[in-house]
Amino acid sequence: MGRNTRFVQHHTTWYGRIREAVDGLARTSPSRFAILIFTALILLFTLLFSLPIASADSAMTPLHDAVFTAVSVICVTGLSTVDMATHWSPFGNTLVYIGVNIGGIGVLTLASIMGLVISRRLGLRAKLMAASDSNPSRLHAGPINEGQAVRLGEVGNLLLTVAISALVIELAVAAILFPRMLIDGVALGDAVWHSLYYSAMAFTNTGFNPNADGLGAFANDYWFLGALMIGVFLGSLGFPVIYTFARAWRRPRRWSVHVKLTLLTTVLLMFAGMVVYIILEFDNPKTFGSLNAGDTIFQSLFMSVMTRSGGFATIDISDLHGSSLLVTDMLMFIGGGSASTAGGIKVTTLAVLFLAAFAEARGKQSMEAFGRRIPRDILRLAVSVVLWGATTVAVATVVVLQISKAPLDMVLFDVISAFATCGLSTGLTASLPPEGVYVVAATMFMGRVGTVTLAAALAASTSRQLFKRPEERPIVG
């Protein structure tokens, strides 16, 4: 009797009511709950960045700059409207460091953790939500092959792997960077802070720089640049791939199709991008034209890796040829792996589209990869992601063009960088008026939350159609 009384009293308190309301939202609509958490974090960090203590000159940061920085940090984008190296105080820089690590965990995993803390239990819906970070198709289709996904009983291990992998990789990259900074004459305290800062920005694929000169001081330091590439590459693979490596890195035959497609497509795009940059920029004196063959290859590889969402650059992006800007647009739009710190439509989305095209060309009814058949639901999901991504980029580009009156190639580049949460910029974003800043901030939010998650959140409910209408084929092509 006493226990039941305490139970009722607990649920009549304001904390109990809030906890039950949040828990109910997490159970009935995990996608909306995830977006709610994401939005709440952005609002919180906007408030914190607006405080005088957050800026180096102890003045309040303008609202549009605070909003943009908060979105860029939580969405791990890397674009900025202020000088990230000089504008923020130590408190502000600490906020940036904490924010990118929170954002890098991923919107669905973050929502699962928050739901666990609030409700004090990990229910079935929360487990499904966490598991969807390892297989986003759970939000779209119904039951899927459990052999291709993380099982519900392993969700706790998944969340633990997310936290441990982020910590271990960031510390490992920082350990590589730290001695190099000491050799280059960086003071001990700055070397510790900068190595941790750079490693976080690399693994979360953000690309903020603590130095006012950017990577200029390390433009020819291949040890330093190599460490950044390792961090960006690992962060762009995705937590499902890292989780698989942690469990079965010696048994490739047991890897899922998702892992194999992610690795294969990522490596192909990385080296294809390197070759294209060599061909297009070898005669450009402002970029790679003055370099020898070895330096050109390395710098082209670095550029190709950073387009996956890394955001670091050793050259001025506006100095690239127009053809190179267009290639970079394509690579940024593709992005990295699913459930990773990278953005874009994801490499597996591109791979599924190509598999569908190959199957159609060969007259096959189904898509196949690595001895497995891929269901057609995944193709519809891939087409939806590309369509909504392209629509978001197109609308944002038109609006920013109208606001800024800047050249199309510059506007398109920065808009795609925002959508793909890449962080590379031609310099346009920093010169936009407040209304343009808000448009780019909204584009970053759309890109990070993901079109599939957003669509699932907007759908109040899903209904099962128990009948089929007559079939009729329109002319296509």
C-alpha positions in Angstrom: 0.0 0.0 0.0 2.8 2.4 1.0 4.7 1.6 -2.2 1.7 2.3 -4.4 1.1 5.6 -2.6 4.6 6.7 -3.2 4.3 5.6 -6.8 1.1 7.8 -7.3 2.7 10.7 -5.4 5.8 10.5 -7.6 3.8 10.6 -10.8 1.8 13.7 -9.5 5.0 15.7 -9.0 6.1 18.1 -11.8 9.2 16.0 -12.4 7.2 12.8 -12.6 4.8 14.4 -15.1 7.6 15.7 -17.3 9.4 12.4 -17.2 6.3 10.5 -18.1 5.5 12.9 -20.9 9.0 12.7 -22.4 9.0 8.9 -22.0 5.7 8.7 -23.7 7.0 10.8 -26.6 10.1 8.6 -26.9 7.9 5.5 -27.0 5.3 6.8 -29.5 7.5 8.8 -31.8 11.2 8.3 -31.4 12.0 10.4 -34.5 10.2 13.4 -33.1 11.8 12.9 -29.7 15.2 12.9 -31.3 14.6 16.1 -33.2 13.2 17.6 -30.0 16.4 16.8 -28.1 18.5 18.1 -31.0 16.6 21.4 -31.1 16.8 21.8 -27.4 20.6 21.4 -27.5 20.8 24.0 -30.2 18.7 26.5 -28.2 20.8 25.8 -25.1 24.1 26.3 -26.9 22.7 29.5 -28.6 22.0 30.9 -25.2 25.5 29.9 -23.9 27.3 31.3 -26.9 25.3 34.6 -26.5 26.7 35.1 -23.0 29.5 37.7 -22.7 31.7 35.2 -20.9 31.8 33.1 -24.1 33.4 35.8 -26.3 37.0 36.9 -26.1 36.1 40.6 -25.8 33.4 39.9 -23.1 30.7 41.3 -25.3 27.4 39.6 -26.3 27.7 37.8 -29.6 24.9 38.8 -32.1 22.0 36.5 -32.2 22.5 35.3 -35.7 26.1 34.5 -35.1 25.3 32.6 -31.8 22.5 30.6 -33.6 24.7 29.8 -36.5 27.6 28.7 -34.3 25.3 26.6 -32.1 23.8 24.8 -35.2 27.2 24.3 -36.7 28.6 22.9 -33.5 25.8 20.6 -32.7 25.4 19.5 -36.3 29.2 19.1 -36.5 29.4 21.1 -39.7 32.4 23.4 -39.4 31.1 26.5 -41.1 31.3 29.7 -39.2 30.4 33.4 -39.4 33.0 34.4 -36.9 36.7 33.7 -36.6 36.6 30.5 -34.4 40.2 31.0 -33.4 39.9 34.5 -32.0 36.3 35.3 -31.3 35.6 32.9 -28.5 37.0 32.9 -24.9 38.4 29.8 -23.2 34.8 29.2 -22.0 33.5 29.6 -25.5 36.1 27.2 -26.9 35.2 24.7 -24.3 31.6 24.9 -25.4 32.7 24.2 -28.9 34.7 21.2 -27.9 31.9 19.7 -25.8 29.2 20.5 -28.4 30.9 18.8 -31.3 31.4 15.6 -29.3 27.7 15.6 -28.3 26.7 16.2 -31.9 29.1 13.6 -33.2 27.4 10.9 -31.3 24.5 11.1 -33.7 20.9 12.3 -33.2 19.3 8.9 -32.7 21.9 7.5 -30.3 21.9 10.8 -28.4 18.1 10.6 -28.1 18.3 7.0 -26.9 20.8 7.9 -24.2 18.6 10.9 -23.1 15.6 8.7 -23.0 17.4 6.2 -20.8 18.5 8.8 -18.4 15.0 10.4 -18.1 12.9 7.2 -18.0 15.5 5.2 -16.0 14.9 2.3 -18.3 15.6 1.2 -21.9 12.3 0.0 -23.2 11.6 -1.8 -26.5 11.0 1.4 -28.4 14.2 3.0 -27.1 16.1 -0.1 -28.0 14.7 0.0 -31.5 15.6 3.6 -31.8 19.2 2.9 -30.7 19.4 0.0 -33.0 18.2 2.2 -35.9 21.4 4.1 -35.6 23.1 0.9 -36.8 20.5 0.3 -39.5 18.5 3.5 -40.4 16.2 1.4 -42.6 14.3 0.5 -39.4 12.7 3.9 -39.5 11.4 3.3 -43.0 10.5 -0.4 -43.5 9.1 -3.0 -41.2 11.0 -6.0 -40.0 14.4 -6.6 -41.6 16.9 -9.4 -41.6 18.2 -9.4 -38.1 21.5 -10.8 -39.3 22.1 -7.5 -41.0 21.5 -5.4 -37.9 22.5 -5.0 -34.3 20.1 -7.2 -32.2 18.1 -5.6 -29.4 20.1 -7.4 -26.8 23.3 -5.8 -28.1 22.0 -2.2 -28.0 23.7 -1.6 -24.7 27.0 -2.8 -26.2 26.4 -0.5 -29.2 25.9 2.6 -27.0 29.0 1.6 -25.0 31.0 1.1 -28.3 29.9 4.6 -29.5 31.3 6.3 -26.3 34.4 4.2 -26.1 35.3 4.4 -29.8 34.9 8.1 -29.8 37.1 8.5 -26.7 39.8 6.0 -27.9 40.0 7.3 -31.4 40.2 11.0 -30.3 42.8 10.2 -27.7 44.8 8.2 -30.2 44.8 11.0 -32.8 45.6 13.5 -30.1 48.6 11.3 -29.0 49.9 11.4 -32.6 49.5 15.2 -32.9 50.9 16.2 -29.5 54.6 15.3 -30.0 54.5 16.9 -33.4 53.3 20.2 -32.0 56.0 20.1 -29.4 58.6 19.6 -32.1 57.2 22.5 -34.0 57.7 24.8 -31.0 54.2 25.0 -29.6 54.0 25.7 -25.9 53.2 22.7 -23.7 49.7 23.9 -22.6 48.7 25.0 -26.1 50.0 21.7 -27.5 47.8 19.7 -25.1 44.7 21.8 -25.8 45.2 22.0 -29.6 45.9 18.3 -30.0 42.7 17.4 -28.2 40.8 20.1 -30.1 42.1 19.0 -33.5 41.5 15.3 -32.8 37.9 16.1 -31.8 37.3 18.2 -34.9 38.8 15.4 -37.1 36.9 12.5 -35.6 33.6 14.4 -35.5 34.2 15.6 -39.1 33.7 19.2 -38.0 36.9 21.0 -39.1 37.0 24.0 -36.8 40.5 25.4 -36.3 42.0 26.9 -33.1 44.7 28.7 -35.1 44.0 32.1 -36.7 46.1 31.1 -39.7 44.2 27.8 -40.2 46.3 24.9 -41.3 48.9 27.2 -42.8 51.5 26.4 -40.2 51.1 22.7 -40.9 50.4 22.8 -44.7 53.6 20.8 -45.4 53.6 18.7 -42.2 52.5 15.4 -43.5 52.7 13.7 -40.1 50.2 16.3 -38.8 47.9 16.2 -41.9 48.1 12.4 -41.9 46.8 12.2 -38.4 43.9 14.5 -39.3 43.1 12.2 -42.3 43.0 9.2 -40.0 40.6 10.8 -37.6 38.3 12.1 -40.4 38.3 8.7 -42.2 37.4 6.8 -39.0 34.7 9.2 -38.1 33.2 9.1 -41.6 32.9 5.3 -41.6 30.1 5.2 -39.1 29.6 3.6 -35.7 28.1 0.4 -37.2 31.3 -0.2 -39.1 33.4 0.5 -36.0 31.2 -1.8 -33.9 31.7 -4.6 -36.4 35.5 -4.0 -36.4 35.5 -4.2 -32.6 33.7 -7.6 -32.7 34.9 -9.3 -35.8 37.8 -7.4 -37.5 39.6 -10.7 -38.2 36.6 -12.3 -39.9 35.6 -10.3 -42.9 33.3 -13.0 -44.1 31.0 -12.2 -41.1 30.8 -8.6 -42.0 27.4 -7.4 -43.1 26.6 -6.0 -46.6 26.4 -2.5 -45.1 29.9 -2.7 -43.7 31.3 -4.0 -47.0 29.5 -1.5 -49.1 30.6 1.4 -46.8 34.2 0.4 -46.9 34.3 -0.3 -50.7 32.5 2.8 -51.7 34.4 5.0 -49.3 37.8 3.8 -50.5 36.8 4.1 -54.2 35.5 7.6 -53.8 38.5 8.7 -51.8 41.1 7.6 -54.4 38.9 8.6 -57.4 38.7 12.1 -55.9 42.5 12.2 -55.4 43.0 11.3 -59.1 40.5 13.9 -60.3 42.1 16.7 -58.2 45.5 15.8 -59.6 44.2 16.0 -63.1 42.3 19.2 -62.6 44.6 21.2 -60.3 48.2 20.2 -61.4 48.4 23.4 -63.5 46.8 25.7 -61.0 49.6 27.9 -59.5 47.3 29.0 -56.7 46.8 25.4 -55.4 49.0 22.4 -56.5 50.6 23.9 -59.6 53.9 24.8 -57.8 54.2 21.4 -56.0 56.3 18.4 -57.1 54.6 15.1 -57.9 54.7 13.6 -54.4 53.3 16.7 -52.8 50.6 17.0 -55.4 49.5 13.4 -54.8 49.4 13.9 -51.0 47.6 17.2 -51.0 45.1 15.8 -53.5 44.5 12.8 -51.3 44.1 15.2 -48.3 41.6 17.3 -50.2 39.6 14.2 -51.3 39.4 12.9 -47.7 38.3 16.3 -46.4 35.4 16.5 -48.9 33.9 13.5 -47.1 32.8 15.9 -44.4 36.2 16.6 -42.8 36.2 20.4 -43.4 40.0 21.0 -43.1 41.8 22.6 -46.0 45.5 23.6 -46.7 44.5 25.8 -49.6 42.0 28.6 -50.2 38.9 26.9 -51.6 38.0 29.9 -53.7 41.3 29.4 -55.6 40.1 26.0 -57.0 39.2 25.8 -60.7 35.4 25.8 -61.4 35.7 22.2 -62.4 37.3 21.3 -59.1 34.6 23.1 -57.2 31.9 21.1 -59.0 33.7 17.8 -58.3 34.0 18.9 -54.6 30.2 19.6 -54.7 29.6 16.1 -55.8 31.8 14.5 -53.2 30.4 16.6 -50.4 26.8 15.8 -51.4 27.6 12.1 -51.2 29.3 12.4 -47.8 30.4 9.5 -45.5 28.9 6.4 -44.0 25.5 6.0 -42.4 25.2 6.7 -38.7 28.6 8.4 -38.8 29.8 11.9 -37.9 29.9 12.7 -41.6 26.9 14.2 -43.5 25.6 14.0 -47.1 23.3 11.4 -48.6 25.8 8.7 -47.5 28.0 6.3 -49.5 25.6 3.4 -49.1 22.8 5.4 -50.7 25.0 6.0 -53.7 26.0 2.3 -53.8 22.4 1.1 -53.7 21.5 3.4 -56.6 24.4 2.0 -58.7 23.4 -1.5 -57.8 19.9 -0.8 -59.0 21.2 0.6 -62.2 23.5 -2.4 -62.8 20.6 -4.8 -62.0 18.3 -3.0 -64.5 21.0 -3.0 -67.2 21.5 -6.8 -66.8 17.7 -7.4 -66.7 17.7 -8.7 -63.2 14.6 -8.3 -60.9 16.6 -7.7 -57.7 19.8 -6.0 -56.5 22.6 -8.2 -55.3 25.9 -7.4 -53.5 28.4 -9.7 -51.9 26.2 -12.8 -52.4 23.2 -11.1 -50.7 19.9 -9.8 -52.2 19.0 -6.2 -51.3 15.2 -5.6 -50.9 13.5 -3.0 -53.1 12.4 -1.0 -50.0 16.0 0.1 -49.6 16.0 1.4 -53.2 12.9 3.5 -52.5 14.5 4.8 -49.3 17.7 5.7 -51.3 15.8 7.5 -54.0 13.8 9.4 -51.3 17.0 10.5 -49.6 18.6 11.8 -52.8 15.4 13.5 -53.9 14.8 15.4 -50.6 18.5 16.2 -50.3 18.6 17.7 -53.8 15.4 19.6 -53.1 16.8 21.1 -49.9 20.0 22.1 -51.7 18.1 23.6 -54.6 15.7 25.7 -52.5 18.5 26.9 -50.2 20.7 27.8 -53.2 17.9 29.9 -54.8 17.2 31.7 -51.6 20.9 32.5 -50.8 21.5 33.6 -54.4 18.6 36.0 -54.1 19.9 37.3 -50.8 23.6 37.6 -51.5 23.7 38.1 -55.3 26.9 36.1 -55.3 28.1 33.9 -58.1 26.3 30.6 -58.5 29.4 28.3 -58.1 30.2 30.0 -54.7 26.7 29.8 -53.4 26.1 26.2 -54.5 29.4 25.2 -52.9 28.7 26.7 -49.5 25.0 25.4 -49.5 26.1 21.9 -50.3 28.8 22.1 -47.6 26.1 23.2 -45.2 23.7 20.4 -46.2 26.4 17.8 -46.1 27.8 19.2 -42.8 31.2 19.4 -44.4 32.5 22.8 -43.4 34.6 23.7 -46.4 33.8 27.2 -47.6 34.6 29.7 -50.4 34.4 32.5 -47.8 30.8 33.3 -48.8 29.1 32.1 -45.5 31.1 34.5 -43.3 30.0 37.5 -45.5 26.3 36.7 -45.6 23.8 39.1 -44.0 21.7 37.8 -41.0 18.8 36.5 -43.2 21.3 34.5 -45.3 22.9 33.1 -42.2 19.6 31.8 -40.9 19.0 30.1 -44.3 22.3 28.3 -44.2 21.8 27.4 -40.5 18.4 25.8 -41.5 20.2 23.9 -44.3 22.7 22.5 -41.8 20.0 21.4 -39.5 18.1 19.6 -42.3 21.3 17.9 -43.5 22.3 16.7 -40.0 18.9 15.5 -38.8 18.6 13.6 -42.1 15.7 13.6 -44.5 14.6 10.1 -43.5 14.4 11.0 -39.8 12.6 14.2 -40.6 10.1 12.5 -42.9 9.4 9.9 -40.2 8.9 12.6 -37.6 6.5 14.5 -39.7 4.4 11.4 -40.4 1.9 11.3 -37.5 1.3 7.6 -38.1 1.8 4.9 -40.6 -1.1 3.0 -42.0 -1.0 -0.4 -43.5 -2.8 -0.6 -46.9 -4.7 -3.9 -47.1 -5.5 -3.6 -50.8 -3.8 -2.9 -54.2 -5.1 -0.6 -56.9 -5.0 -1.5 -60.6 -1.5 -1.2 -62.1 -0.6 1.2 -64.9 2.9 2.1 -66.1 3.8 5.7 -67.0 6.5 6.4 -69.6 9.8 7.1 -68.0 12.9 8.4 -69.8 
